[in-house]
């Protein structure tokens, strides 16, 4: 299982955390997400914070038209034509099913991350993280743990 960090616009992050958006579309950038991978969301724009994460469910990979056609056949995926325009110009794309979205109780602001890890830079699109990287172990794992209830259920 891999851990990824995605940069995402606030509107799409909100849709993921509220359960509206059930798939996240990405252009192929040499990295494919697999089912079961952890996806941490860095929210761009004025937010500039790591807001939460989700587990990757089904992953549909291929030419953008193929991915779009498969998504349309699934019914209500929360993906719009605006999302499709993002991947339409790429050679390959993927649609990642959002499973168990978790919004952290306390967002992790970029300025706070850089106080501890001065070299931390969020990716332009996405990046794979070493699971033993201190930023993962000290910050993201702790945020996940603090955002779970005592019964182990995720809090939205």
N, CA, C and O atoms as a DFTB+ gen file, in Angstrom:
624 C
 N C O
     1  1       0.843      -1.179       0.000
     2  2       0.000       0.000       0.000
     3  2       0.889       1.245       0.000
     4  3       1.825       1.352       0.793
     5  1       0.587       2.171      -0.889
     6  2       1.341       3.415      -0.993
     7  2       0.565       4.569      -0.377
     8  3      -0.654       4.511      -0.217
     9  1       1.299       5.612      -0.040
    10  2       0.694       6.850       0.446
    11  2       1.011       7.944      -0.560
    12  3       2.169       8.164      -0.915
    13  1      -0.041       8.632      -1.017
    14  2       0.090       9.725      -1.969
    15  2      -0.370      11.013      -1.319
    16  3      -1.155      10.998      -0.371
    17  1       0.125      12.129      -1.836
    18  2      -0.436      13.430      -1.483
    19  2      -0.877      14.077      -2.796
    20  3      -0.110      14.160      -3.755
    21  1      -2.123      14.530      -2.815
    22  2      -2.698      15.207      -3.980
    23  2      -2.906      16.663      -3.624
    24  3      -3.304      16.981      -2.503
    25  1      -2.642      17.543      -4.560
    26  2      -3.073      18.934      -4.437
    27  2      -4.439      19.022      -5.097
    28  3      -4.649      18.477      -6.181
    29  1      -5.370      19.711      -4.438
    30  2      -6.744      19.748      -4.918
    31  2      -7.365      21.104      -4.602
    32  3      -7.088      21.691      -3.557
    33  1      -8.202      21.594      -5.504
    34  2      -8.887      22.869      -5.284
    35  2      -9.915      22.715      -4.164
    36  3     -10.485      21.639      -3.980
    37  1     -10.149      23.797      -3.416
    38  2     -11.084      23.732      -2.281
    39  2     -12.465      23.177      -2.631
    40  3     -13.020      22.393      -1.861
    41  1     -13.023      23.562      -3.760
    42  2     -14.368      23.104      -4.121
    43  2     -14.422      21.585      -4.266
    44  3     -15.399      20.959      -3.854
    45  1     -13.385      20.989      -4.844
    46  2     -13.368      19.539      -5.032
    47  2     -13.111      18.812      -3.716
    48  3     -13.672      17.743      -3.474
    49  1     -12.265      19.389      -2.867
    50  2     -12.032      18.796      -1.547
    51  2     -13.338      18.770      -0.754
    52  3     -13.665      17.764      -0.125
    53  1     -14.075      19.866      -0.786
    54  2     -15.356      19.944      -0.081
    55  2     -16.304      18.857      -0.588
    56  3     -16.976      18.192       0.201
    57  1     -16.352      18.683      -1.901
    58  2     -17.233      17.661      -2.476
    59  2     -16.824      16.257      -2.047
    60  3     -17.678      15.397      -1.834
    61  1     -15.531      16.024      -1.921
    62  2     -15.057      14.713      -1.462
    63  2     -15.438      14.498      -0.001
    64  3     -15.991      13.456       0.349
    65  1     -15.146      15.476       0.851
    66  2     -15.405      15.312       2.283
    67  2     -16.889      15.238       2.628
    68  3     -17.256      14.661       3.652
    69  1     -17.741      15.810       1.791
    70  2     -19.189      15.746       2.043
    71  2     -19.840      14.544       1.368
    72  3     -21.046      14.334       1.503
    73  1     -19.056      13.760       0.646
    74  2     -19.589      12.555       0.018
    75  2     -20.248      12.767      -1.329
    76  3     -20.793      11.826      -1.906
    77  1     -20.207      13.991      -1.842
    78  2     -20.814      14.286      -3.145
    79  2     -19.966      13.699      -4.273
    80  3     -20.487      13.058      -5.186
    81  1     -18.675      13.923      -4.198
    82  2     -17.757      13.449      -5.238
    83  2     -17.223      12.085      -4.826
    84  3     -16.512      11.960      -3.829
    85  1     -17.572      11.071      -5.600
    86  2     -17.222       9.698      -5.258
    87  2     -16.008       9.173      -6.017
    88  3     -15.498       8.094      -5.715
    89  1     -15.548       9.938      -7.001
    90  2     -14.341       9.597      -7.759
    91  2     -13.516      10.862      -7.962
    92  3     -14.062      11.942      -8.185
    93  1     -12.204      10.717      -7.882
    94  2     -11.279      11.811      -8.164
    95  2     -10.568      11.485      -9.470
    96  3     -10.029      10.390      -9.635
    97  1     -10.569      12.435     -10.394
    98  2      -9.916      12.238     -11.687
    99  2      -8.516      12.837     -11.666
   100  3      -8.285      13.913     -11.116
   101  1      -7.588      12.108     -12.281
   102  2      -6.207      12.576     -12.379
   103  2      -5.643      12.246     -13.744
   104  3      -5.947      11.204     -14.324
   105  1      -4.814      13.151     -14.251
   106  2      -4.042      12.862     -15.457
   107  2      -2.950      11.882     -15.067
   108  3      -2.502      11.863     -13.920
   109  1      -2.523      11.069     -16.026
   110  2      -1.428      10.142     -15.761
   111  2      -0.122      10.909     -15.788
   112  3       0.229      11.524     -16.794
   113  1       0.595      10.867     -14.677
   114  2       1.869      11.584     -14.562
   115  2       3.013      10.636     -14.226
   116  3       4.004      11.037     -13.616
   117  1       2.868       9.374     -14.629
   118  2       3.904       8.393     -14.332
   119  2       3.659       7.632     -13.047
   120  3       4.402       6.704     -12.728
   121  1       2.636       8.006     -12.305
   122  2       2.278       7.325     -11.059
   123  2       0.825       6.882     -11.124
   124  3      -0.064       7.681     -11.419
   125  1       0.594       5.621     -10.850
   126  2      -0.778       5.134     -10.768
   127  2      -1.103       4.800      -9.324
   128  3      -0.290       4.219      -8.606
   129  1      -2.281       5.170      -8.917
   130  2      -2.797       4.828      -7.595
   131  2      -3.459       3.460      -7.714
   132  3      -4.092       3.164      -8.727
   133  1      -3.319       2.634      -6.699
   134  2      -3.950       1.315      -6.672
   135  2      -4.979       1.247      -5.555
   136  3      -4.951       2.042      -4.614
   137  1      -5.883       0.289      -5.673
   138  2      -6.898       0.080      -4.646
   139  2      -6.216      -0.151      -3.293
   140  3      -5.268      -0.930      -3.193
   141  1      -6.704       0.526      -2.269
   142  2      -6.141       0.397      -0.927
   143  2      -5.105       1.450      -0.578
   144  3      -4.731       1.582       0.587
   145  1      -4.635       2.200      -1.562
   146  2      -3.650       3.246      -1.288
   147  2      -4.284       4.376      -0.473
   148  3      -5.484       4.634      -0.563
   149  1      -3.459       5.029       0.310
   150  2      -3.884       6.180       1.115
   151  2      -3.622       7.452       0.313
   152  3      -2.528       7.644      -0.218
   153  1      -4.639       8.323       0.229
   154  2      -4.508       9.573      -0.514
   155  2      -4.753      10.735       0.447
   156  3      -5.869      10.924       0.932
   157  1      -3.707      11.508       0.717
   158  2      -3.780      12.677       1.595
   159  2      -4.066      13.889       0.711
   160  3      -3.479      14.032      -0.361
   161  1      -4.971      14.761       1.163
   162  2      -5.389      15.899       0.341
   163  2      -4.848      17.222       0.877
   164  3      -5.184      17.656       1.978
   165  1      -3.998      17.850       0.058
   166  2      -3.532      19.208       0.328
   167  2      -4.448      20.132      -0.457
   168  3      -4.519      20.049      -1.684
   169  1      -5.146      21.010       0.246
   170  2      -6.109      21.906      -0.390
   171  2      -5.401      23.212      -0.740
   172  3      -4.795      23.861       0.113
   173  1      -5.496      23.577      -2.011
   174  2      -4.789      24.742      -2.547
   175  2      -5.600      26.018      -2.327
   176  3      -6.483      26.071      -1.471
   177  1      -5.284      27.035      -3.112
   178  2      -6.010      28.307      -3.023
   179  2      -5.704      29.019      -1.717
   180  3      -4.584      28.960      -1.208
   181  1      -6.709      29.688      -1.185
   182  2      -6.515      30.427       0.068
   183  2      -6.387      29.512       1.276
   184  3      -5.919      29.941       2.331
   185  1      -6.799      28.249       1.133
   186  2      -6.768      27.306       2.265
   187  2      -5.333      26.945       2.627
   188  3      -4.933      27.093       3.782
   189  1      -4.565      26.481       1.672
   190  2      -3.155      26.101       1.873
   191  2      -2.961      25.229       3.113
   192  3      -2.207      25.574       4.024
   193  1      -3.664      24.083       3.125
   194  2      -3.579      23.188       4.279
   195  2      -3.889      21.755       3.871
   196  3      -4.626      21.514       2.915
   197  1      -3.318      20.810       4.605
   198  2      -3.706      19.412       4.470
   199  2      -4.979      19.263       5.294
   200  3      -4.980      19.485       6.505
   201  1      -6.062      18.885       4.620
   202  2      -7.381      18.865       5.263
   203  2      -7.867      17.471       5.621
   204  3      -8.753      17.329       6.463
   205  1      -7.305      16.435       5.000
   206  2      -7.792      15.090       5.280
   207  2      -7.259      14.090       4.279
   208  3      -6.232      14.305       3.635
   209  1      -7.988      12.985       4.164
   210  2      -7.524      11.897       3.312
   211  2      -8.676      10.978       2.949
   212  3      -9.786      11.111       3.465
   213  1      -8.394      10.051       2.058
   214  2      -9.329       8.976       1.751
   215  2      -8.537       7.746       1.333
   216  3      -7.343       7.824       1.041
   217  1      -9.220       6.619       1.310
   218  2      -8.634       5.381       0.821
   219  2      -9.079       5.199      -0.620
   220  3     -10.241       5.432      -0.951
   221  1      -8.161       4.785      -1.471
   222  2      -8.503       4.545      -2.874
   223  2      -9.279       3.243      -2.991
   224  3      -8.854       2.198      -2.500
   225  1     -10.417       3.330      -3.648
   226  2     -11.201       2.131      -3.960
   227  2     -10.840       1.671      -5.360
   228  3      -9.665       1.556      -5.708
   229  1     -11.863       1.410      -6.155
   230  2     -11.621       0.999      -7.541
   231  2     -10.865       2.100      -8.280
   232  3     -11.083       3.288      -8.041
   233  1      -9.979       1.690      -9.175
   234  2      -9.231       2.650      -9.987
   235  2      -9.440       2.279     -11.453
   236  3      -9.132       1.168     -11.882
   237  1      -9.966       3.230     -12.199
   238  2     -10.189       3.034     -13.632
   239  2      -9.074       3.777     -14.356
   240  3      -8.912       4.986     -14.190
   241  1      -8.301       3.041     -15.166
   242  2      -7.141       3.620     -15.849
   243  2      -7.304       3.480     -17.355
   244  3      -7.888       2.509     -17.836
   245  1      -6.786       4.451     -18.095
   246  2      -6.798       4.345     -19.547
   247  2      -6.917       5.695     -20.214
   248  3      -6.701       6.736     -19.593
   249  1      -7.267       5.663     -21.492
   250  2      -7.476       6.890     -22.257
   251  2      -8.624       7.668     -21.612
   252  3      -9.581       7.054     -21.141
   253  1      -8.553       9.002     -21.578
   254  2      -9.606       9.790     -20.929
   255  2     -11.033       9.451     -21.378
   256  3     -11.950       9.429     -20.557
   257  1     -11.223       9.190     -22.664
   258  2     -12.568       8.846     -23.148
   259  2     -13.052       7.535     -22.545
   260  3     -14.223       7.406     -22.186
   261  1     -12.148       6.558     -22.433
   262  2     -12.489       5.270     -21.824
   263  2     -12.864       5.461     -20.356
   264  3     -13.877       4.939     -19.891
   265  1     -12.039       6.210     -19.638
   266  2     -12.293       6.464     -18.214
   267  2     -13.645       7.159     -18.043
   268  3     -14.431       6.787     -17.171
   269  1     -13.911       8.155     -18.864
   270  2     -15.162       8.908     -18.780
   271  2     -16.367       8.006     -19.051
   272  3     -17.375       8.072     -18.347
   273  1     -16.249       7.165     -20.077
   274  2     -17.341       6.254     -20.438
   275  2     -17.636       5.276     -19.291
   276  3     -18.796       5.017     -18.973
   277  1     -16.582       4.740     -18.678
   278  2     -16.755       3.810     -17.545
   279  2     -17.432       4.518     -16.371
   280  3     -18.324       3.960     -15.733
   281  1     -17.006       5.741     -16.093
   282  2     -17.614       6.502     -14.995
   283  2     -19.093       6.752     -15.254
   284  3     -19.917       6.599     -14.352
   285  1     -19.432       7.132     -16.475
   286  2     -20.831       7.418     -16.817
   287  2     -21.685       6.173     -16.619
   288  3     -22.853       6.277     -16.242
   289  1     -21.113       4.989     -16.869
   290  2     -21.877       3.744     -16.727
   291  2     -22.139       3.385     -15.263
   292  3     -23.000       2.555     -14.972
   293  1     -21.405       4.004     -14.349
   294  2     -21.570       3.703     -12.922
   295  2     -22.697       4.495     -12.269
   296  3     -23.074       4.215     -11.131
   297  1     -23.228       5.465     -12.971
   298  2     -24.319       6.262     -12.403
   299  2     -23.801       7.487     -11.679
   300  3     -22.956       8.214     -12.200
   301  1     -24.305       7.715     -10.481
   302  2     -23.975       8.918      -9.711
   303  2     -22.580       8.819      -9.099
   304  3     -22.394       8.223      -8.038
   305  1     -21.610       9.408      -9.782
   306  2     -20.228       9.381      -9.297
   307  2     -19.797      10.718      -8.715
   308  3     -18.730      10.825      -8.112
   309  1     -20.632      11.739      -8.899
   310  2     -20.275      13.065      -8.424
   311  2     -19.251      13.757      -9.298
   312  3     -18.692      14.784      -8.912
   313  1     -19.002      13.202     -10.475
   314  2     -18.031      13.763     -11.409
   315  2     -18.802      14.473     -12.519
   316  3     -19.770      13.940     -13.060
   317  1     -18.358      15.679     -12.846
   318  2     -19.065      16.494     -13.841
   319  2     -18.235      16.659     -15.112
   320  3     -17.087      16.221     -15.190
   321  1     -18.839      17.292     -16.088
   322  2     -18.133      17.599     -17.328
   323  2     -16.925      18.479     -17.096
   324  3     -15.937      18.397     -17.827
   325  1     -17.002      19.318     -16.083
   326  2     -15.868      20.175     -15.714
   327  2     -14.675      19.312     -15.301
   328  3     -13.531      19.621     -15.633
   329  1     -14.953      18.229     -14.576
   330  2     -13.895      17.299     -14.181
   331  2     -13.286      16.637     -15.416
   332  3     -12.069      16.476     -15.513
   333  1     -14.158      16.253     -16.362
   334  2     -13.676      15.591     -17.571
   335  2     -12.753      16.506     -18.369
   336  3     -11.749      16.049     -18.916
   337  1     -13.080      17.780     -18.437
   338  2     -12.241      18.705     -19.211
   339  2     -10.818      18.751     -18.659
   340  3      -9.876      19.041     -19.396
   341  1     -10.657      18.467     -17.373
   342  2      -9.330      18.441     -16.750
   343  2      -8.469      17.320     -17.325
   344  3      -7.271      17.512     -17.531
   345  1      -9.061      16.147     -17.589
   346  2      -8.273      15.009     -18.074
   347  2      -8.317      14.839     -19.587
   348  3      -7.526      14.076     -20.142
   349  1      -9.222      15.531     -20.261
   350  2      -9.477      15.262     -21.682
   351  2      -8.262      15.452     -22.583
   352  3      -8.164      14.776     -23.607
   353  1      -7.352      16.325     -22.250
   354  2      -6.188      16.557     -23.095
   355  2      -5.015      15.633     -22.836
   356  3      -4.012      15.702     -23.547
   357  1      -5.116      14.775     -21.844
   358  2      -3.975      13.920     -21.506
   359  2      -4.016      12.606     -22.289
   360  3      -5.059      12.205     -22.804
   361  1      -2.877      11.958     -22.364
   362  2      -2.774      10.685     -23.076
   363  2      -3.467       9.576     -22.285
   364  3      -4.180       8.752     -22.859
   365  1      -3.261       9.556     -20.987
   366  2      -3.883       8.574     -20.097
   367  2      -4.392       9.281     -18.853
   368  3      -3.913      10.354     -18.486
   369  1      -5.361       8.665     -18.220
   370  2      -5.958       9.253     -17.021
   371  2      -6.396       8.136     -16.083
   372  3      -6.351       6.955     -16.427
   373  1      -6.818       8.538     -14.901
   374  2      -7.374       7.565     -13.960
   375  2      -8.484       8.213     -13.150
   376  3      -8.465       9.411     -12.869
   377  1      -9.443       7.388     -12.787
   378  2     -10.524       7.783     -11.893
   379  2     -10.364       6.935     -10.644
   380  3     -10.383       5.706     -10.713
   381  1     -10.206       7.588      -9.510
   382  2      -9.943       6.903      -8.246
   383  2     -11.190       7.002      -7.382
   384  3     -11.650       8.098      -7.062
   385  1     -11.732       5.852      -7.006
   386  2     -12.910       5.855      -6.146
   387  2     -12.524       6.343      -4.752
   388  3     -11.521       5.909      -4.187
   389  1     -13.322       7.240      -4.212
   390  2     -13.099       7.792      -2.879
   391  2     -13.814       6.895      -1.870
   392  3     -15.041       6.797      -1.876
   393  1     -13.042       6.245      -1.009
   394  2     -13.597       5.372       0.027
   395  2     -13.211       5.945       1.388
   396  3     -12.066       6.346       1.597
   397  1     -14.153       5.981       2.293
   398  2     -13.916       6.454       3.666
   399  2     -13.210       7.809       3.735
   400  3     -12.140       7.909       4.334
   401  1     -13.786       8.846       3.136
   402  2     -13.154      10.163       3.262
   403  2     -13.111      10.598       4.724
   404  3     -14.077      10.425       5.466
   405  1     -12.000      11.154       5.113
   406  2     -11.796      11.586       6.497
   407  2     -11.273      13.016       6.497
   408  3     -10.175      13.284       6.009
   409  1     -12.059      13.928       7.043
   410  2     -11.583      15.302       7.198
   411  2     -10.926      15.386       8.576
   412  3     -11.531      15.025       9.586
   413  1      -9.693      15.862       8.602
   414  2      -8.994      15.980       9.872
   415  2      -9.706      16.988      10.771
   416  3     -10.237      17.993      10.299
   417  1      -9.708      16.706      12.065
   418  2     -10.325      17.638      13.023
   419  2      -9.629      18.984      12.989
   420  3     -10.259      20.033      13.125
   421  1      -8.329      18.937      12.807
   422  2      -7.526      20.162      12.769
   423  2      -6.750      20.191      11.457
   424  3      -5.870      19.355      11.254
   425  1      -7.052      21.135      10.557
   426  2      -6.274      21.228       9.315
   427  2      -4.803      21.486       9.634
   428  3      -4.476      22.111      10.643
   429  1      -3.933      21.002       8.769
   430  2      -2.498      21.207       8.947
   431  2      -2.070      22.262       7.933
   432  3      -1.888      21.968       6.751
   433  1      -1.913      23.484       8.408
   434  2      -1.573      24.612       7.537
   435  2      -0.154      24.443       6.988
   436  3       0.730      23.913       7.661
   437  1       0.037      24.902       5.763
   438  2       1.342      24.818       5.119
   439  2       2.406      25.554       5.928
   440  3       3.527      25.063       6.055
   441  1       2.078      26.707       6.469
   442  2       3.076      27.456       7.258
   443  2       3.500      26.660       8.492
   444  3       4.668      26.696       8.877
   445  1       2.569      25.947       9.110
   446  2       2.906      25.124      10.280
   447  2       3.784      23.943       9.872
   448  3       4.743      23.609      10.568
   449  1       3.458      23.318       8.752
   450  2       4.280      22.209       8.256
   451  2       5.703      22.672       7.988
   452  3       6.666      21.976       8.311
   453  1       5.827      23.850       7.397
   454  2       7.161      24.355       7.049
   455  2       7.960      24.798       8.268
   456  3       9.187      24.881       8.200
   457  1       7.295      25.081       9.371
   458  2       8.045      25.385      10.602
   459  2       8.789      24.144      11.082
   460  3       9.904      24.237      11.596
   461  1       8.161      22.982      10.911
   462  2       8.766      21.720      11.351
   463  2       9.639      21.121      10.248
   464  3      10.730      20.611      10.505
   465  1       9.136      21.195       9.019
   466  2       9.829      20.635       7.856
   467  2      10.011      21.739       6.813
   468  3       9.199      21.858       5.895
   469  1      11.068      22.549       6.942
   470  2      11.256      23.713       6.065
   471  2      11.284      23.388       4.571
   472  3      10.946      24.239       3.748
   473  1      11.679      22.182       4.220
   474  2      11.778      21.813       2.806
   475  2      10.490      21.218       2.244
   476  3      10.455      20.824       1.079
   477  1       9.431      21.147       3.051
   478  2       8.188      20.539       2.566
   479  2       7.520      21.436       1.526
   480  3       7.283      22.619       1.766
   481  1       7.229      20.863       0.392
   482  2       6.493      21.554      -0.664
   483  2       5.372      20.646      -1.147
   484  3       5.620      19.486      -1.478
   485  1       4.151      21.148      -1.192
   486  2       3.071      20.330      -1.745
   487  2       3.305      20.122      -3.239
   488  3       3.924      20.964      -3.889
   489  1       2.822      19.023      -3.782
   490  2       3.045      18.763      -5.207
   491  2       2.183      19.655      -6.092
   492  3       1.177      20.204      -5.641
   493  1       2.578      19.795      -7.345
   494  2       1.740      20.511      -8.315
   495  2       0.447      19.728      -8.538
   496  3      -0.631      20.315      -8.629
   497  1       0.558      18.411      -8.624
   498  2      -0.614      17.561      -8.833
   499  2      -0.655      16.458      -7.778
   500  3      -1.533      16.440      -6.915
   501  1       0.306      15.540      -7.860
   502  2       0.359      14.437      -6.907
   503  2       1.786      13.928      -6.766
   504  3       2.625      14.115      -7.646
   505  1       2.035      13.281      -5.635
   506  2       3.362      12.725      -5.368
   507  2       3.194      11.540      -4.429
   508  3       2.297      11.529      -3.586
   509  1       4.053      10.553      -4.575
   510  2       4.055       9.430      -3.653
   511  2       4.935       9.810      -2.467
   512  3       5.975      10.447      -2.634
   513  1       4.513       9.417      -1.276
   514  2       5.270       9.725      -0.062
   515  2       5.862       8.448       0.513
   516  3       5.235       7.389       0.471
   517  1       7.048       8.550       1.041
   518  2       7.652       7.432       1.753
   519  2       6.881       7.265       3.058
   520  3       6.769       8.222       3.824
   521  1       6.344       6.068       3.333
   522  2       5.550       5.891       4.552
   523  2       6.341       6.116       5.839
   524  3       5.754       6.308       6.904
   525  1       7.667       6.094       5.744
   526  2       8.495       6.320       6.924
   527  2       9.050       7.739       6.978
   528  3       9.812       8.076       7.884
   529  1       8.673       8.562       6.017
   530  2       9.072       9.967       6.010
   531  2       8.540      10.611       7.293
   532  3       7.387      10.382       7.658
   533  1       9.350      11.405       7.977
   534  2       8.890      12.024       9.225
   535  2       7.599      12.823       9.092
   536  3       6.797      12.845      10.026
   537  1       7.380      13.481       7.951
   538  2       6.145      14.252       7.800
   539  2       4.931      13.319       7.817
   540  3       3.863      13.704       8.293
   541  1       5.084      12.111       7.305
   542  2       3.984      11.137       7.331
   543  2       3.802      10.604       8.746
   544  3       2.688      10.604       9.270
   545  1       4.878      10.154       9.363
   546  2       4.786       9.526      10.689
   547  2       4.383      10.520      11.777
   548  3       3.522      10.224      12.605
   549  1       5.003      11.691      11.774
   550  2       4.784      12.646      12.859
   551  2       3.512      13.465      12.666
   552  3       2.787      13.720      13.628
   553  1       3.238      13.877      11.438
   554  2       2.135      14.810      11.206
   555  2       0.880      14.114      10.690
   556  3      -0.160      14.161      11.346
   557  1       0.958      13.469       9.526
   558  2      -0.247      12.936       8.892
   559  2      -0.841      11.756       9.666
   560  3      -2.060      11.666       9.809
   561  1       0.010      10.848      10.166
   562  2      -0.519       9.723      10.943
   563  2      -1.171      10.205      12.236
   564  3      -2.202       9.675      12.652
   565  1      -0.571      11.207      12.865
   566  2      -1.142      11.754      14.099
   567  2      -2.480      12.442      13.814
   568  3      -3.431      12.284      14.579
   569  1      -2.557      13.198      12.728
   570  2      -3.814      13.868      12.362
   571  2      -4.910      12.848      12.103
   572  3      -6.060      13.059      12.487
   573  1      -4.565      11.753      11.458
   574  2      -5.543      10.689      11.203
   575  2      -6.037      10.104      12.517
   576  3      -7.240       9.947      12.725
   577  1      -5.101       9.785      13.398
   578  2      -5.465       9.171      14.679
   579  2      -6.358      10.102      15.506
   580  3      -7.335       9.654      16.107
   581  1      -6.025      11.383      15.536
   582  2      -6.817      12.352      16.294
   583  2      -8.203      12.565      15.703
   584  3      -9.116      13.011      16.398
   585  1      -8.362      12.249      14.426
   586  2      -9.636      12.468      13.746
   587  2     -10.563      11.260      13.812
   588  3     -11.677      11.305      13.292
   589  1     -10.121      10.200      14.435
   590  2     -10.943       9.003      14.598
   591  2     -11.584       9.052      15.984
   592  3     -10.982       9.531      16.945
   593  1     -12.795       8.555      16.067
   594  2     -13.453       8.506      17.378
   595  2     -12.870       7.357      18.189
   596  3     -12.073       6.573      17.675
   597  1     -13.260       7.257      19.433
   598  2     -12.772       6.186      20.303
   599  2     -13.163       4.804      19.799
   600  3     -12.485       3.822      20.100
   601  1     -14.245       4.717      19.038
   602  2     -14.700       3.424      18.531
   603  2     -14.034       3.059      17.216
   604  3     -14.291       1.989      16.663
   605  1     -13.178       3.942      16.713
   606  2     -12.494       3.672      15.461
   607  2     -13.269       4.135      14.243
   608  3     -12.826       3.929      13.113
   609  1     -14.426       4.762      14.457
   610  2     -15.211       5.254      13.328
   611  2     -14.644       6.588      12.867
   612  3     -14.115       7.368      13.659
   613  1     -14.766       6.825      11.595
   614  2     -14.296       8.091      11.039
   615  2     -15.300       9.185      11.335
   616  3     -16.511       8.963      11.337
   617  1     -14.776      10.356      11.582
   618  2     -15.617      11.519      11.859
   619  2     -15.577      12.413      10.636
   620  3     -14.505      12.707      10.107
   621  1     -16.744      12.845      10.189
   622  2     -16.802      13.742       9.020
   623  2     -17.058      15.142       9.467
   624  3     -17.142      16.048       8.639
